[in-house]
Amino acid sequence: MADTLLQVEGLVKEFDVRRNLGIRSQKLKVQAVSNVSFSVDSGETLGLVGESGSGKTTLGRCVLRLLEPTAGSIVFKGQEIVGLSSDGLRALRRDMQIVFQDPFASLDPKRTVQAAIAEPLEIQRVGGDHPQRVRELLELVGLSPDHARRYPHEFSGGQRQRIGIARALALNPSLLILDEPVSALDVSIQAQVLNLLGELQTELNLAYMFIAHDLSVVRHTSDRIAVMYLGKIVELGDSETIYENPAHPYTHALLSAVPVPDPEVERARQRIVLTGDVPSPINPPSGCRFHTRCPIAQDRCRTEEPAMRTVTGGQSVACHFPLEPGVTLVELAGRAAASA
Amino acid sequence: MSDSVLSLRDFTVSFPTLYGTVRAVRGLSLDVNPGEFVGVVGESGSGKSVTFLGMMGLLPKSAIVGGSAKINGEELVGASNRKMRSVRGQKISMIFQDPLSALNPVHRIGAQIEEMLGAHQSLSRQESERRVIELLDIVGIPQPDQRARQFPHEFSGGMRQRVMIAMAIANNPELLIADEPTTALDVTVQAQILEVLERIRQELDTAIVLITHDLGIVARVVDRVEVMYAGRAVERATVANLFDTPSHPYTVGLMRSLPALGRERLEPIPGSPPNMLEPPPGCAFAPRCAHAQAACSAEIPDLREGRSGLTACIRSHELQLEVGTRG
């Protein structure tokens, strides 16, 4: 058993929003992350998947305390980090870094690669030979040490993402939050960056929180996966189990919606196409938040919120009627429709 | 073939820039038959969008479009603006990645669709209102009579894309070009939009060209695939053949880059796509290709018989291309 690096309990993040009602405006709260608990072990990858508005990015930013959580506890390396002073936070960020989605927006166009990668070393007042460290980091991410003198516009998207990774690694962190690190890249380049992340993890014993909407990428990279829907984790388990035997109807529908690059599989597949869109988090549905789109929802789902519980296969799921291994949602939905 | 809906021959698009001429499309020939669902696959910069924007006359004036592009035998390259206006929306329609920027925020959805109808048909007020409701119904928008009176901001991303499709099919075009229509959408909504496109092809018999970078989407919906690289078609095959026996090293490289079951390590294509200011001589993929020989850089290869379908690889018969584990 590896040691637990990060333990999150009951995390809540609310944002204030205003709704215009003619001349008056109404103050409302949106719970972007709603009572979420999970842990990350050292050296492992936890994948965080969900559609837009599911709260996955907000959750990642709360863990780094780039956003202030409204409630809950985040313990990193045995230390509670919610409520930590700014000095404490600076020390924390040596150990926890983030790589952003957009490699074009996350680098300052007026600063050289040298300056971009050395910036964390300066902020943390790390001594030593910074140019030498930058050269090492560039080699580590598969770029040439000579690139240090160049500017971001001289690089392609994939190369910029490598620079972003080098910057995140400058302080030898033990946890990297990867927020959609490859979704802006073409597939052939995406594969290069995914391989690099895998190599770095083994070499440096890094833990990753891998936030993505692309389920096949998450499956490839993650040891365990948390599936989010409207601010809640609805299913959590090791990645093979989640993909082979999803217990939550949402996970099942999400997986069946992902196109597989194989026409035989694609055309033989039974697919549950969810109707409608993700509801607004300003006014989330009562009971189970997924009930408005769930093909097997029952009365209990509309009134009572399901708690996370462990099911066979070792995964946890927040559903009153989790799917048994081997039973497909298509069959269940058919049965429900027949009895109705 | 004279009975194809769309026929491109040696089609080219270039952009003069300060640094020289960017040759975005370099001699593309392809046909789309009536009612056919064709996928055009390629990475950013492969020329897949620029080809169709150029053909529709939707590129900036500085773009130089050459070769031939015929819709039902009528030449579009060099056609007058007036001619192009009668083609766009009536014979060929196009939908884009971002439906919000394509809709006017201050007009009701119904009025915007009626505008499209009025541009090409003369209908009475009642007829056109009835047709709007019918169109919204075809693309699966519930309560179409009420939704027609709403504004774009009242629609979600998926619903807006449905509106765009309704607008695109308003005048029964023979060809619908869908340029990455689901890239901005979540997967569950993407599945809904793909269903709408399939239904339109089946019920209205509209030919559809789907431009995408996602091989999974291609596998799901299209009949035939054109793979593009550096402004040219490198492989053309039915969707089943493309995945069974890909016969261009670039296609194989794309497939091997994808995460799949049992594929522990991805095999990316080394290097990056060429600079289109100075594309490599001969086969543009040669600098990144593990099988390249001196002959590959001698001249630009045309499409030729491959293992099944057409390929622009001069060595496809000697190569045993394998993708390995399938997704």
Interface residues (C-beta under 8 A of the other chain):
Chain A: E51 S52 S156 G158 D186 V187 S188 I189 Q190 A191 Q192 L194 N195 G198 H213 L215 S216 V217 R219 H220 T221 A253 L254 A257 V258 P259 V260 P261 D262 P263 E264 V265 E266 R267 R271 V273 L274 T275 D277 V278
Chain B: E43 S44 S156 G157 G158 M159 D186 V187 T188 V189 Q190 A191 Q192 L194 E195 H213 D214 L215 G216 I217 V218 A219 R220 V239 A240 F243 G253 L254 M255 R256 S257 L258 P259 A260 R263 R265 L266 E267 P268 I269 S272 P273 R326 G327
